Every structure is written in structure tokens, then in C-alpha cells.
Amino acid sequence: MGQTNLASTDASIIERQSFAMNIVHITAGAGGMFCGICLRDNALVGALRKLGHHATMIPLYLPLTLDEEDQSAGTPIFFSGINVYLEQKSALFREAPDWFRHLLAARPLLKWVGAKAAKTRPEDLGDLTLSMLRGEDGFQSRELDELITWLRTQSKPDVVCLSNALLVGLARKIKTELGTPVVCMLQGEVDYLDALLPEYRTQCWKTLSERAKDVDLFGAASRYFGDLMSKRMNLTADRLKVVYSGINLDGFSDSQPICSATGTSAPVLGYFARMCPEKGLDTLVDAYIQLRQRDRIQGLHLRIGGGCGAGDEEFVNAMRQRLSESGYLKEVEFFPNLDRPAKVKFLQSLSIFSVPARCTEAFGLYAIEAMAAGVPVVQPCTGAFPEIIEATGGGITYEGDSNALAVALEQLLSDPERARALGRAGKRAALEKFSAEAMSRSVLDFYQEAVSSPAPAA
């Protein structure tokens, strides 16, 4: 598999990026839920614009929920989540007049629906996922036609980027109608597809592999995930490159951790991601309870931050109950849905950071955010975490359950000199290698490769 160098500074890359590109980036919105892919894509588009490129960010389904300036502001939302669902379920609605469908695509309505909607389950969305992967042959073909009609009113893009593989059904018609290369990012689709009901799972993977032929080039968020998806999608090495993610560093560049393992303040263990089982919040809570019961780390506090939607509240309440029953709830604080300044301040308040995700993480943007704040991370030895920690030197990995996590956390908290060294290394790597600007330069080289040798339209 090809790999984009983290630094991306050789002369040939700089030369190829010396002219302004017209880029369309299509991102699936998550409504009222914070989404790592949305944050990554938003930071990318903002960085591309700062470099002088014309980048249009198009949200699909629902508005984006972000903790920074929305780069999709002023752009219509296509494939309205309401319309997409009704088109899947009702043959009558597929014949609905355009004026009615446009009413259901209004941004205020979609924002309201996104805020009220509970967590969606892959088990309930197999038929809809398959239909979207079929693109112009699916029940949502009118939505695709409207997107292309709108794109025709804009300047012809040099490249169209799909934010994840679940959108590959759009590629064929975009290529044939607009005559422009289409690239696609791979950012964590495996767990969702594997959670579909069996009767849809096999069909979706097969259709995804077939529709992948319409894409000129794929970009994986890590070597780990690129290797995984190339096997699942039958991609040859020349069709997939590694393009590491990056973060907006506003507020991080000059920040220093407020707490430290040797400071006068009590040490603070922190978590910042969606408050859900997939991200392993229950594993961290169990590890924290074990650490308190051992009482070798005096006064250890726990701060839990991140996205918490309507579908997450029951789980979060269960975590509160578990902490209350153990007698440690008063030493634990919850910080749901913080804005950006509050998020940076939250991360600065930590001594050590862990999100023991049990899902197949393609990257783990939250680990880079913690490192950018100078906080060492402790992550499971799964997914892309070993690769990211090796590239940054900003933390350690562990293998096992909450018991193993508790041991790893205790070892690092008991060695403050090592913890500080890891924090410094992680911060340096985050600022130099994993900034939005560094990401944008790597992505531009990725785009240029697709533009210089596009695959023929199917």
C-alpha cells in the first residue's frame, strides 16, 4: 500500500500544490451528535481554504454538529435525512412533488430532527444502507440527481471527495455527469457494516466492493485501517494511500496541562469522546473504580467529557449509578457537549487521558487532541492506536480488559517523569505532524495523484 509521508515537504509535492484547486468535499452530517469524521473534514476544508484553494463542503442527511466554525455554512443539505428515510420506506413518497420534498430538506427542520433523534442502530438500517450504496439504482436516485444538478451550477470541480465508503454509490454518476475524478476516504466503516443484519451485511460488502471500482483513489486514515479495508473491499495497493488525519490547533498551540502527575493538585484521569459503550466508557469507569479501591494513587479524580445525545443518556445514567454504588461518584465530573474553548480547557485539566474504545478505530482523533494539550494517553493495543502512538511517542498501549487498563494507568501515574516526557513528545508530534495544515498538504498531494491519473468512468 502507498503511504503519504507525515511531513509531506518534498519539492515535488510543493510544486504540484502551487496552483489553486477547486475541491468539493461531501460529508455525512450526524445531526445533534459530535462526529470525529465531521470534525476532521471541517478542519480539512478550513485548512484548504487558508492555503488558497476553493473548497466547498456539502453536508448530507443532517446538519453538522461542530465545536468550531462550520465550513458548510451557506451550502444546501442534500439527501435530506427525512427524505432518504421516507423514500426507502414508501413507494408513494418516491413520487412526491419536489416542493414537498424541499420542505422536508429545510436546514432548521433537519437541525431540529437531528437534535431530537435517538441513536440509530445498524441493525435497523440494512435496507437503507444497501440502497444508498446502489446510487442511481437505489431508491434515493432523485436525491443524487438534485445534487448533480446543483453541482452543475457551480464551477466544475477538479476533484470530488467522499468522506467515507458508505457514499461510494454517488461516485459513478458524479464521474459520468461531471467528468471529474472522485476520491473516497476510509474512516471507520467496518464496525457499522459488520453490525448490519446478515441478510444485508453480505450484500452491502459485495456492493461496496463493486462500486469501489468507480472511485479513482481511496485514502485511509491509517495504515492499519487501509490494510483492513483493502482486504475487505478487494482493493489493489495502487488504489489506496494513507492520509493521516489532523486537528485544528486553535487554542492548543500554546496550551500547557493545568494538572500533572507531580503537581500539588490531585491527579485527574480524563475521557473525551462520545459517551457510549463503543468508546469504552464503561471500561474506563471500571478501571477507575479499581484504582480508587487500591488507593495507590492518592486523590485520583475522573472527568468525563464528550458528546452525549438523547440515545446516550440511559447508558450515562447507568455509569453514574455504578459510580454511586461504588462510593466514588462525588469524585467524578461529567462534561457533555462542550464548545471548543471549554473542550481545550477540559483537556488541559487532565493528568492522563484514555478512551478504551472497543470499536475498530481507524484513527482516534481524540487521542491527538489530548496530545495537543500535552496530556499523555493510554490506549488499547487495537485498531490504529499502536500506529498513532508509535508515530507520536505521546502515550502507551495496553492489552486486555479494565484490569489491564487499571494497571497501565497506575504505572504511568506512578512515574510522573515518564508521564511528562510522553506528554511533551505527544504535543510536539501533534503540532508538527497532525495539524490541519499538515493534513491538508498531504490531502492535496493525494488529490493531485487522482487528478493526474483518473480511472475511466464505469
Secondary structure, 3 states (H helix, E strand, C coil): CEECCCCCCCHHHHHHCCCCCEEEEEEECCCCCCCHHHHHHHHHHHHHHHCCCEEEEEEECCCCCCCCCCCCCCCCCECCHHHHHHHHHCCCHHHCCHHHHHHCCCHHHHHHHHHHCCCCCHHHCHHHHHHHHCHHHCCCHHHHHHHHHHHHCCCCCCEEEECCHHHHHHHHHHHHHHCCCEEEEECCCHHHHHCCCHHHHHHHHHHHHHHHHHCCEEEECCHHHHHHHHHHHCCCHHHEEECCCCECCCCCCCCCCCCCCCCCCCCEEEEECCCCHHHCHHHHHHHHHHHHHHCCCCCCEEEEEECCCHHHHHHHHHHHHHHHHHCCHHHEEEEECCCHHHHHHHHHCCCEECCCCCCCCCCCHHHHHHHHCCCCEEEECCCCHHHHHHHHCCEEEECCCHHHHHHHHHHHHCCHHHHHHHHHHHHHHHHHHCEHHHHHHHHHHHHHHHHHCCCCCC
